[in-house]
Amino acid sequence: MTHGNDSDSSKKAWLDRPESATKIFWILCAVCALLFLADALYVKHPHFAAESWFGFYGIFGFVAFFGVVLAGAQLRKILMRKEDYYD
């Protein structure tokens, strides 16, 4: 005898299961950490002094993306319309 929940969970795609999303998150964190550490493995030829800092591009990218997200949240307040705006 099968229960409704058992058959539903077996039919879900692997990306729909919460444990798969958690695994993907931690795999991406590991890849980001490895790429951050890989910054120490090559010789840099910087144009500016800040480019020679360890992990500069990773940190710069994170801060820039964080700024874009914060700016988007503020822009949403300006551009957001009511649900029935076009009615």
N, C-alpha and C positions, 0 to 999 in steps of 0.2 A: 504494500500500500504506500503510495507516495503522497506527500503533503504538498500543498500549493506552493509553499516557499521553497521546497527542495527542487521542484521542477523549474521554477522561475530562476533560481540561482544557477542552475546548470545550463540554462539557455542564454544567459547573459554573455556578451562578448567580454574578452579579458580586460578591455579598457573601461568597461562599465562597472567592474568590481572595485570597491574602495581599496582593497589591499593592493591591487595593481597600480592604482594612482599613487599610493604611498611609496611603492617600490620605484616607480618612475621618478618621483620627486627626489628620493635619496640617490638614485643613480645620477640624476642631473647635478645634484649638489656635489657628488664625488667627481664628476667630470669637470665642473667649475673649479673645484679645489686643485685638481691635477693641472689644469691649464694655468691657474694662478701660480702654482709652484714651478711650472715649466718656464716661467719668466726668468728664473735664475740660470737656465741652461744655455743661453745664447749671449753673444756679445752685442751690446746695444750701440747704435750710432745715433745718439739723440741730436735733434736740432735745438731743443730747449733743455734747460737743466732739469726740469720736472720729469721729463721723459726718461731720465736715467734712474729714477726711483723704482724700487722693487714693487712690482704689481701696479704700476701707475695706470696702465690702460684698463685693467680690470676694475680698479677703484673708480677711475674717471667714468667708465661706462655705467657702473652701478649708480653713482651719484647723478649722472645725467639722466638716466632712465627714471630714477626716483623723482627728479625734478619735473620730468615730463608728466608723470602720473599726478603729482601734486598740482601742476598747472592745469591739467585736464579736469581735475575735480573742481577747481575754481571756475574754469571756463564753462563747465556744465551748469553751474548756477546762473550764468549769464544767458546761455543759449537754450536752456530747458524751457519747454512749453507745456501747458496743461495737456492732459490726454485728449480732451475734446477740442483742441485748438482749431482744427480744420472743419469742425461741424457747424 
